[in-house]
Amino acid sequence: MTFEEFSGQDNAAATGDRMQSAGTALEELLVSARKQDCLTVGVYESAQVMNVDPDSVAFCVLATDEEYECDIALQIHFTLIQAFCFDNDINIVRVNDIERLANIVGSHQDEEPKDVHCILVTSPSADSWKDSALERLSLFCEESRNVYEWVPTITLPER
């Protein structure tokens, strides 16, 4: 085994650990934000918050799955949301499990399904809401940008 092969295995293991840690941090952040009523769920609701009070947005999650991959209108919304987040230094990630995400943010079967394609974590003021999961996700996003992955995809932990 060459050094490059050995090093590549370490990098793959580290990347897997990093992704798993990011998924756990995202779940913690969403649960915490939901309890504090700091979540905005839905593409149109998120666009309204971004338009009215962009400084209140602390983090953005875009979600899709195979069913919506060919939805051109949704992809256009995603492009616009991503551009807004980049322009306003808002960290943003993608998730490929809408059902799991809906369970985390509280969309239950007995209520009308929520549009979980876009979720914003908001903060009433810049310094009022500190969360270790948000800090870990910010570091994850920064590390991803350093390797030219502008909108990293996170896998949520199984339950």
N, CA, C and O of each residue as an XYZ file, in Angstrom:
636
protein
N       0.850     -1.174      0.000
C       0.000      0.000      0.000
C       0.894      1.235      0.000
O       1.827      1.342      0.796
N       0.600      2.152     -0.892
C       1.387      3.383     -0.972
C       0.874      4.403      0.042
O      -0.205      4.245      0.613
N       1.661      5.440      0.251
C       1.274      6.509      1.165
C      -0.008      7.189      0.686
O      -0.876      7.531      1.488
N      -0.116      7.380     -0.634
C      -1.301      8.040     -1.177
C      -2.554      7.214     -0.919
O      -3.601      7.763     -0.574
N      -2.450      5.873     -1.088
C      -3.596      5.012     -0.830
C      -3.979      5.054      0.641
O      -5.160      5.142      0.980
N      -2.972      4.992      1.520
C      -3.213      5.041      2.953
C      -3.818      6.384      3.350
O      -4.775      6.439      4.122
N      -3.263      7.446      2.824
C      -3.751      8.793      3.113
C      -5.175      8.965      2.601
O      -5.996      9.599      3.264
N      -5.478      8.412      1.434
C      -6.816      8.493      0.867
C      -7.842      7.805      1.738
O      -8.966      8.288      1.876
N      -7.462      6.657      2.340
C      -8.371      5.965      3.251
C      -8.653      6.815      4.478
O      -9.793      6.888      4.936
N      -7.623      7.456      5.011
C      -7.808      8.332      6.167
C      -8.722      9.493      5.818
O      -9.592      9.862      6.607
N      -8.527     10.076      4.628
C      -9.364     11.199      4.212
C     -10.812     10.764      4.042
O     -11.722     11.501      4.421
N     -11.044      9.576      3.477
C     -12.404      9.080      3.295
C     -13.067      8.846      4.646
O     -14.239      9.177      4.829
N     -12.327      8.278      5.590
C     -12.873      8.047      6.933
C     -13.163      9.372      7.626
O     -14.198      9.526      8.274
N     -12.249     10.327      7.488
C     -12.443     11.637      8.109
C     -13.636     12.359      7.499
O     -14.397     13.020      8.207
N     -13.800     12.233      6.179
C     -14.938     12.869      5.510
C     -16.240     12.244      5.985
O     -17.216     12.957      6.221
N     -16.271     10.922      6.128
C     -17.473     10.238      6.619
C     -17.815     10.665      8.030
O     -18.981     10.908      8.341
N     -16.804     10.759      8.897
C     -17.018     11.218     10.275
C     -17.518     12.652     10.291
O     -18.410     13.004     11.063
N     -16.933     13.476      9.429
C     -17.306     14.889      9.342
C     -18.760     15.031      8.892
O     -19.497     15.861      9.424
N     -19.172     14.226      7.916
C     -20.545     14.269      7.418
C     -21.531     13.787      8.485
O     -22.600     14.371      8.656
N     -21.169     12.729      9.192
C     -22.037     12.210     10.244
C     -22.170     13.231     11.365
O     -23.262     13.435     11.897
N     -21.076     13.865     11.722
C     -21.099     14.898     12.747
C     -21.956     16.080     12.311
O     -22.698     16.637     13.119
N     -21.860     16.467     11.043
C     -22.661     17.574     10.518
C     -24.145     17.216     10.531
O     -24.979     18.066     10.842
N     -24.482     15.986     10.203
C     -25.881     15.553     10.230
C     -26.452     15.600     11.636
O     -27.585     16.038     11.837
N     -25.679     15.153     12.597
C     -26.106     15.203     13.997
C     -26.260     16.650     14.455
O     -27.229     16.991     15.133
N     -25.306     17.499     14.085
C     -25.372     18.916     14.459
C     -26.592     19.584     13.836
O     -27.247     20.397     14.487
N     -26.906     19.252     12.584
C     -28.069     19.838     11.925
C     -29.348     19.427     12.643
O     -30.224     20.259     12.878
N     -29.458     18.160     12.989
C     -30.640     17.704     13.714
C     -30.761     18.431     15.053
O     -31.849     18.878     15.415
N     -29.652     18.552     15.794
C     -29.669     19.271     17.077
C     -30.098     20.716     16.892
O     -30.903     21.231     17.668
N     -29.566     21.375     15.866
C     -29.900     22.767     15.603
C     -31.391     22.933     15.296
O     -32.040     23.831     15.833
N     -31.924     22.080     14.444
C     -33.330     22.195     14.065
C     -34.262     21.941     15.248
O     -35.267     22.634     15.410
N     -33.932     20.954     16.068
C     -34.753     20.668     17.252
C     -34.705     21.844     18.224
O     -35.736     22.262     18.752
N     -33.520     22.367     18.454
C     -33.351     23.508     19.357
C     -34.071     24.749     18.836
O     -34.745     25.444     19.596
N     -33.930     25.021     17.558
C     -34.574     26.194     16.955
C     -36.094     26.057     16.981
O     -36.805     27.040     17.189
N     -36.590     24.844     16.771
C     -38.045     24.623     16.819
C     -38.577     24.912     18.218
O     -39.622     25.544     18.369
N     -37.861     24.453     19.236
C     -38.282     24.686     20.624
C     -38.290     26.176     20.962
O     -39.103     26.626     21.769
N     -37.389     26.935     20.347
C     -37.292     28.367     20.629
C     -38.104     29.201     19.642
O     -38.023     30.429     19.649
N     -38.886     28.533     18.794
C     -39.701     29.201     17.785
C     -38.848     30.082     16.870
O     -39.201     31.224     16.576
N     -37.725     29.528     16.432
C     -36.793     30.251     15.549
C     -36.650     29.559     14.204
O     -35.591     29.633     13.581
N     -37.703     28.887     13.747
C     -37.679     28.217     12.451
C     -38.696     28.861     11.517
O     -39.802     29.212     11.929
N     -38.317     29.007     10.284
C     -39.238     29.394      9.222
C     -39.214     28.245      8.230
O     -38.164     27.907      7.684
N     -40.380     27.645      7.999
C     -40.476     26.459      7.161
C     -41.287     26.791      5.919
O     -42.405     27.296      6.018
N     -40.724     26.506      4.748
C     -41.418     26.721      3.482
C     -40.650     27.676      2.587
O     -40.014     28.616      3.065
N     -40.713     27.430      1.293
C     -39.991     28.255      0.325
C     -40.520     29.685      0.336
O     -39.738     30.632      0.420
N     -41.827     29.850      0.253
C     -42.397     31.201      0.180
C     -42.261     31.937      1.516
O     -41.967     33.132      1.546
N     -42.476     31.215      2.619
C     -42.316     31.819      3.945
C     -40.878     32.265      4.158
O     -40.630     33.331      4.721
N     -39.930     31.448      3.707
C     -38.514     31.792      3.836
C     -38.158     33.011      2.988
O     -37.398     33.878      3.418
N     -38.714     33.064      1.787
C     -38.454     34.216      0.909
C     -38.977     35.498      1.543
O     -38.343     36.547      1.430
N     -40.121     35.425      2.205
C     -40.666     36.602      2.884
C     -39.746     37.070      4.002
O     -39.480     38.265      4.128
N     -39.256     36.133      4.816
C     -38.354     36.493      5.914
C     -37.069     37.099      5.360
O     -36.577     38.098      5.886
N     -36.525     36.504      4.305
C     -35.297     37.022      3.707
C     -35.499     38.426      3.152
O     -34.590     39.254      3.202
N     -36.679     38.692      2.628
C     -36.977     39.996      2.059
C     -37.186     41.046      3.154
O     -36.705     42.173      3.028
N     -37.889     40.690      4.211
C     -38.245     41.645      5.261
C     -37.106     41.850      6.261
O     -36.804     42.985      6.631
N     -36.471     40.755      6.701
C     -35.450     40.861      7.750
C     -34.287     39.892      7.497
O     -34.142     38.907      8.221
N     -33.466     40.155      6.492
C     -32.385     39.220      6.161
C     -31.348     39.069      7.279
O     -30.681     38.038      7.364
N     -31.208     40.071      8.123
C     -30.230     39.983      9.213
C     -30.633     38.983     10.289
O     -29.802     38.581     11.104
N     -31.892     38.582     10.300
C     -32.345     37.621     11.304
C     -32.039     36.174     10.915
O     -32.183     35.273     11.741
N     -31.621     35.942      9.679
C     -31.379     34.579      9.204
C     -29.986     34.126      9.623
O     -28.982     34.753      9.286
N     -29.950     33.014     10.371
C     -28.684     32.475     10.860
C     -28.207     31.275     10.050
O     -27.004     31.022      9.986
N     -29.130     30.524      9.424
C     -28.747     29.304      8.712
C     -29.874     28.918      7.765
O     -31.041     29.199      8.039
N     -29.530     28.273      6.651
C     -30.526     27.874      5.651
C     -30.326     26.410      5.264
O     -29.201     25.952      5.063
N     -31.440     25.690      5.165
C     -31.429     24.294      4.736
C     -32.339     24.168      3.513
O     -33.505     24.561      3.555
N     -31.803     23.625      2.440
C     -32.590     23.316      1.249
C     -32.743     21.808      1.167
O     -31.769     21.072      1.326
N     -33.963     21.344      0.920
C     -34.208     19.905      0.892
C     -34.919     19.499     -0.379
O     -35.814     20.192     -0.863
N     -34.509     18.374     -0.903
C     -35.162     17.807     -2.076
C     -34.991     16.298     -2.021
O     -34.220     15.774     -1.216
N     -35.705     15.622     -2.872
C     -35.523     14.183     -3.043
C     -35.788     13.865     -4.505
O     -36.015     14.772     -5.306
N     -35.763     12.604     -4.854
C     -35.889     12.206     -6.259
C     -37.186     12.711     -6.883
O     -37.214     13.042     -8.068
N     -38.248     12.774     -6.104
C     -39.548     13.201     -6.620
C     -39.519     14.646     -7.136
O     -40.238     14.987     -8.075
N     -38.683     15.491     -6.518
C     -38.679     16.910     -6.855
C     -37.459     17.355     -7.656
O     -37.333     18.541     -7.961
N     -36.553     16.434     -8.006
C     -35.342     16.805     -8.722
C     -35.620     17.482    -10.061
O     -34.837     18.326    -10.497
N     -36.709     17.129    -10.712
C     -37.025     17.692    -12.026
C     -38.006     18.857    -11.942
O     -38.484     19.333    -12.972
N     -38.311     19.318    -10.745
C     -39.233     20.438    -10.561
C     -38.476     21.732    -10.850
O     -37.733     22.230    -10.005
N     -38.673     22.266    -12.050
C     -37.931     23.446    -12.510
C     -38.212     24.660    -11.636
O     -37.292     25.408    -11.305
N     -39.475     24.866    -11.258
C     -39.813     26.022    -10.416
C     -39.077     25.947     -9.078
O     -38.560     26.954     -8.594
N     -39.032     24.759     -8.485
C     -38.323     24.591     -7.214
C     -36.825     24.850     -7.385
O     -36.199     25.474     -6.529
N     -36.251     24.369     -8.492
C     -34.823     24.590     -8.738
C     -34.515     26.080     -8.925
O     -33.456     26.552     -8.512
N     -35.435     26.812     -9.542
C     -35.246     28.259     -9.698
C     -35.287     28.929     -8.329
O     -34.470     29.803     -8.038
N     -36.239     28.520     -7.489
C     -36.304     29.065     -6.128
C     -35.006     28.765     -5.371
O     -34.465     29.632     -4.684
N     -34.521     27.548     -5.504
C     -33.273     27.175     -4.831
C     -32.118     28.060     -5.303
O     -31.308     28.511     -4.493
N     -32.044     28.304     -6.592
C     -30.966     29.143     -7.133
C     -31.037     30.549     -6.559
O     -30.017     31.125     -6.181
N     -32.234     31.096     -6.495
C     -32.402     32.444     -5.946
C     -32.081     32.491     -4.447
O     -31.449     33.435     -3.974
N     -32.518     31.474     -3.709
C     -32.233     31.418     -2.272
C     -30.734     31.284     -2.042
O     -30.174     31.958     -1.178
N     -30.082     30.416     -2.814
C     -28.629     30.254     -2.690
C     -27.911     31.572     -2.961
O     -27.007     31.953     -2.218
N     -28.308     32.261     -4.015
C     -27.676     33.544     -4.334
C     -27.862     34.542     -3.195
O     -26.928     35.256     -2.831
N     -29.053     34.587     -2.644
C     -29.315     35.485     -1.519
C     -28.419     35.129     -0.329
O     -27.824     36.007      0.296
N     -28.333     33.842     -0.029
C     -27.505     33.396      1.102
C     -26.029     33.741      0.878
O     -25.353     34.197      1.800
N     -25.533     33.526     -0.331
C     -24.140     33.866     -0.631
C     -23.900     35.360     -0.467
O     -22.891     35.772      0.106
N     -24.826     36.171     -0.967
C     -24.683     37.627     -0.888
C     -24.743     38.145      0.544
O     -24.177     39.194      0.850
N     -25.427     37.415      1.421
C     -25.619     37.865      2.800
C     -24.832     37.047      3.823
O     -25.104     37.123      5.021
N     -23.853     36.264      3.352
C     -23.003     35.449      4.226
C     -23.805     34.550      5.170
O     -23.510     34.459      6.362
N     -24.808     33.898      4.623
C     -25.617     32.948      5.376
C     -25.177     31.546      4.967
O     -25.166     31.215      3.781
N     -24.815     30.727      5.947
C     -24.431     29.355      5.649
C     -25.643     28.573      5.180
O     -26.755     28.756      5.675
N     -25.402     27.698      4.217
C     -26.488     26.963      3.574
C     -26.036     25.537      3.293
O     -24.894     25.304      2.896
N     -26.948     24.577      3.502
C     -26.670     23.170      3.219
C     -27.862     22.561      2.504
O     -28.960     23.119      2.509
N     -27.631     21.405      1.889
C     -28.692     20.623      1.259
C     -28.891     19.334      2.041
O     -27.956     18.793      2.633
N     -30.128     18.857      2.030
C     -30.488     17.582      2.643
C     -31.316     16.821      1.620
O     -32.172     17.405      0.956
N     -31.069     15.526      1.489
C     -31.774     14.722      0.487
C     -32.843     13.808      1.079
O     -33.232     12.827      0.444
N     -33.323     14.110      2.277
C     -34.330     13.267      2.918
C     -35.450     14.150      3.468
O     -35.442     14.523      4.642
N     -36.405     14.475      2.612
C     -37.499     15.370      2.996
C     -38.336     14.779      4.127
O     -38.723     15.491      5.052
N     -38.613     13.488      4.054
C     -39.446     12.861      5.083
C     -38.802     12.953      6.462
O     -39.471     13.288      7.439
N     -37.532     12.664      6.543
C     -36.810     12.738      7.824
C     -36.777     14.183      8.323
O     -36.970     14.439      9.511
N     -36.536     15.111      7.420
C     -36.502     16.527      7.770
C     -37.866     16.984      8.288
O     -37.937     17.728      9.266
N     -38.937     16.549      7.646
C     -40.294     16.902      8.094
C     -40.556     16.375      9.501
O     -41.197     17.049     10.308
N     -40.064     15.180      9.796
C     -40.226     14.631     11.148
C     -39.485     15.467     12.179
O     -39.986     15.673     13.284
N     -38.320     15.943     11.838
C     -37.521     16.735     12.778
C     -38.177     18.082     13.072
O     -38.215     18.517     14.223
N     -38.692     18.743     12.037
C     -39.258     20.077     12.247
C     -40.720     20.036     12.673
O     -41.337     21.082     12.879
N     -41.275     18.840     12.807
C     -42.588     18.732     13.414
C     -43.759     18.629     12.487
O     -44.876     18.951     12.892
N     -43.569     18.200     11.272
C     -44.693     17.979     10.367
C     -45.223     16.573     10.631
O     -44.609     15.582     10.234
N     -46.355     16.498     11.296
C     -46.915     15.210     11.686
C     -47.996     14.779     10.700
O     -48.527     15.592      9.943
N     -48.308     13.501     10.723
C     -49.279     12.966      9.766
C     -50.685     13.504      9.999
O     -51.477     13.549      9.058
N     -51.024     13.916     11.224
C     -52.374     14.383     11.502
C     -52.588     15.850     11.121
O     -53.709     16.349     11.219
N     -51.549     16.537     10.694
C     -51.698     17.924     10.263
C     -51.354     18.039      8.784
O     -50.784     17.123      8.191
N     -51.702     19.160      8.210
C     -51.392     19.395      6.801
C     -49.887     19.370      6.605
O     -49.163     19.997      7.379
N     -49.389     18.659      5.584
C     -47.940     18.574      5.392
C     -47.319     19.949      5.124
O     -47.863     20.764      4.378
N     -46.180     20.174      5.748
C     -45.470     21.433      5.554
C     -44.527     21.319      4.362
O     -44.039     20.238      4.035
N     -44.288     22.440      3.733
C     -43.309     22.513      2.652
C     -41.935     22.646      3.303
O     -41.546     23.741      3.710
N     -41.209     21.556      3.403
C     -39.906     21.582      4.066
C     -38.759     21.715      3.064
O     -37.617     21.387      3.386
N     -39.053     22.192      1.856
C     -37.993     22.355      0.861
C     -36.998     23.432      1.268
O     -35.836     23.387      0.865
N     -37.437     24.388      2.052
C     -36.531     25.418      2.553
C     -36.860     25.668      4.018
O     -38.017     25.875      4.383
N     -35.828     25.645      4.846
C     -35.991     25.917      6.267
C     -34.934     26.931      6.667
O     -33.750     26.763      6.373
N     -35.372     27.977      7.336
C     -34.446     28.981      7.860
C     -34.411     28.884      9.375
O     -35.442     28.723     10.029
N     -33.219     28.984      9.913
C     -33.056     29.156     11.350
C     -32.862     30.647     11.534
O     -31.920     31.233     11.000
N     -33.754     31.251     12.289
C     -33.715     32.695     12.470
C     -33.347     33.043     13.907
O     -33.402     32.212     14.814
N     -32.974     34.284     14.070
C     -32.588     34.784     15.383
C     -33.163     36.186     15.521
O     -32.988     37.009     14.623
N     -33.847     36.477     16.628
C     -34.426     37.808     16.789
C     -33.394     38.929     16.746
O     -33.675     40.011     16.231
N     -32.212     38.680     17.278
C     -31.123     39.651     17.167
C     -29.823     38.897     16.994
O     -29.743     37.711     17.318
N     -28.814     39.564     16.493
C     -27.572     38.894     16.098
C     -26.889     38.154     17.251
O     -26.311     37.090     17.031
N     -26.941     38.685     18.457
C     -26.213     38.071     19.565
C     -27.092     37.298     20.539
O     -26.589     36.752     21.522
N     -28.391     37.242     20.283
C     -29.280     36.666     21.282
C     -29.320     35.140     21.271
O     -29.762     34.534     22.247
N     -28.874     34.514     20.202
C     -29.044     33.075     20.086
C     -27.735     32.415     19.702
O     -27.321     32.463     18.544
N     -27.093     31.804     20.666
C     -25.859     31.065     20.413
C     -26.153     29.587     20.608
O     -26.846     29.208     21.552
N     -25.638     28.766     19.735
C     -25.894     27.335     19.792
C     -24.642     26.616     19.315
O     -24.075     26.966     18.280
N     -24.211     25.613     20.066
C     -22.988     24.900     19.683
C     -23.179     24.161     18.358
O     -22.237     24.045     17.574
N     -24.388     23.662     18.102
C     -24.650     22.972     16.833
C     -24.523     23.949     15.668
O     -24.008     23.586     14.611
N     -24.986     25.182     15.850
C     -24.860     26.198     14.810
C     -23.393     26.518     14.555
O     -22.984     26.702     13.409
N     -22.612     26.584     15.609
C     -21.175     26.840     15.459
C     -20.489     25.696     14.726
O     -19.636     25.938     13.872
N     -20.848     24.445     15.045
C     -20.252     23.286     14.359
C     -20.640     23.280     12.885
O     -19.810     22.977     12.028
N     -21.895     23.614     12.584
C     -22.334     23.660     11.192
C     -21.670     24.793     10.426
O     -21.359     24.647      9.244
N     -21.453     25.916     11.090
C     -20.748     27.026     10.444
C     -19.329     26.614     10.081
O     -18.844     26.940      8.997
N     -18.666     25.906     10.975
C     -17.315     25.406     10.705
C     -17.347     24.394      9.557
O     -16.479     24.423      8.684
N     -18.335     23.504      9.551
C     -18.492     22.527      8.475
C     -18.658     23.232      7.126
O     -18.029     22.849      6.140
N     -19.503     24.257      7.087
C     -19.731     25.002      5.842
C     -18.461     25.721      5.391
O     -18.149     25.749      4.200
N     -17.736     26.297      6.337
C     -16.483     26.979      6.002
C     -15.465     25.994      5.433
O     -14.802     26.287      4.438
N     -15.341     24.827      6.065
C     -14.422     23.808      5.564
C     -14.839     23.333      4.170
O     -13.987     23.084      3.318
N     -16.131     23.208      3.941
C     -16.630     22.784      2.629
C     -16.305     23.823      1.564
O     -15.902     23.471      0.456
N     -16.478     25.097      1.894
C     -16.148     26.155      0.932
C     -14.660     26.158      0.614
O     -14.267     26.501     -0.501
N     -13.834     25.783      1.577
C     -12.384     25.738      1.344
C     -12.002     24.685      0.309
O     -10.930     24.772     -0.291
N     -12.860     23.694      0.092
C     -12.610     22.688     -0.942
C     -13.603     22.856     -2.100
O     -13.899     21.908     -2.828
N     -14.104     24.079     -2.249
C     -14.970     24.480     -3.360
C     -16.296     23.724     -3.406
O     -16.843     23.496     -4.485
N     -16.804     23.345     -2.265
C     -18.142     22.768     -2.174
C     -19.017     23.855     -1.550
O     -19.072     23.994     -0.328
N     -19.692     24.613     -2.391
C     -20.378     25.830     -1.942
C     -21.653     25.535     -1.181
O     -21.989     26.257     -0.243
N     -22.370     24.490     -1.564
C     -23.583     24.093     -0.846
C     -23.439     22.605     -0.529
O     -23.878     21.757     -1.306
N     -22.824     22.290      0.610
C     -22.590     20.884      0.935
C     -23.892     20.146      1.237
O     -24.858     20.728      1.730
N     -23.889     18.862      0.931
C     -25.042     18.012      1.228
C     -24.774     17.273      2.521
O     -23.701     16.702      2.719
N     -25.758     17.291      3.394
C     -25.655     16.636      4.699
C     -26.640     15.477      4.741
O     -27.770     15.593      4.268
N     -26.206     14.370      5.305
C     -27.066     13.221      5.521
C     -27.482     13.211      6.982
O     -26.636     13.182      7.876
N     -28.783     13.236      7.221
C     -29.290     13.215      8.585
C     -29.128     11.825      9.189
O     -29.231     10.827      8.475
N     -28.879     11.746     10.483
C     -28.733     10.418     11.116
C     -30.064      9.655     11.094
O     -31.135     10.249     11.214
N     -29.977      8.361     10.942
C     -31.169      7.499     10.920
C     -31.747      7.392     12.320
O     -31.018      7.460     13.310
N     -33.041      7.226     12.396
C     -33.729      6.991     13.685
C     -34.589      5.781     13.576
O     -35.253      5.406     14.542
